[in-house]
Amino acid sequence: MERRVPPAKREILPGVTLTVSVMGGYSIERDGDYIGWIHASFGDRWNAYVRRPGTVGDLLGRYAEEEAVRAIVTAWDAGAVISNGRRS
């Protein structure tokens, strides 16, 4: 089953916008800063990635769309623990 992302730029949380990305998901920006991205997984789930400058980013897990965005915002603010156990 192919899921297409509707072309849009929309605010999902105060100051947080989703913009269709070139990869077929959404780029997540907060107050103009690119902080992560989501792309379709299975069913109504989205893979959520927090941006980590100098890396490919960190997979946070699979969530419903709004939960994925919240996870990215939380990880960006907190500095998510990466696989080596250090904070980025």
C-alpha positions in Angstrom: 0.0 0.0 0.0 1.4 3.3 -1.0 0.7 6.3 1.2 1.2 9.8 -0.3 1.8 12.8 1.9 -0.6 15.6 1.0 1.2 18.7 -0.2 1.1 21.1 2.7 2.8 23.3 5.2 0.9 23.3 8.4 1.4 24.2 12.0 0.7 21.2 14.2 1.9 22.6 17.6 2.5 26.3 18.5 5.5 27.4 16.5 6.0 23.9 15.0 5.4 23.4 11.3 5.3 20.3 9.0 6.5 20.9 5.5 6.4 18.2 2.8 10.0 16.9 2.4 11.7 15.8 -0.8 11.8 12.2 0.7 8.0 11.9 0.9 7.5 12.7 4.5 7.5 15.9 6.5 10.3 18.1 7.7 9.7 19.5 11.2 10.6 23.1 11.9 10.2 25.0 15.1 10.4 28.8 14.9 12.3 28.4 11.6 14.9 25.9 12.8 14.9 22.4 11.2 14.8 20.0 14.1 13.7 16.6 12.6 11.6 14.7 10.2 8.9 12.0 10.0 8.0 9.5 7.3 5.2 7.0 6.9 5.6 3.6 8.6 2.8 1.1 8.9 -0.9 2.0 9.3 -1.2 5.3 11.1 2.4 5.2 12.4 5.2 7.5 11.5 9.0 7.0 12.0 10.3 10.0 13.9 13.9 11.3 13.6 15.5 14.1 15.6 18.1 16.1 13.7 21.6 15.9 15.1 24.0 18.2 13.2 26.9 16.2 11.8 25.1 12.9 11.9 22.3 11.2 9.9 19.9 11.9 12.9 18.5 9.7 15.6 15.5 7.4 15.1 13.2 8.0 18.1 10.6 5.3 17.2 7.2 4.9 15.6 4.3 7.1 16.7 1.0 8.5 15.6 1.7 11.7 13.6 1.2 14.3 16.4 3.0 12.1 19.0 6.0 11.8 16.5 6.2 15.6 16.3 6.0 15.9 20.1 8.8 13.3 20.5 11.0 15.2 18.1 10.4 18.5 19.9 11.1 16.8 23.3 14.3 15.1 22.1 15.6 18.3 20.5 15.0 20.3 23.7 16.5 17.6 25.9 19.4 16.4 23.7 18.3 12.8 23.1 20.5 10.0 24.4 22.2 8.4 21.4 23.2 4.8 21.0 26.6 5.2 22.7 24.8 6.4 25.8 26.1 10.0 25.5 24.0 13.1 25.1 24.5 14.8 21.8 
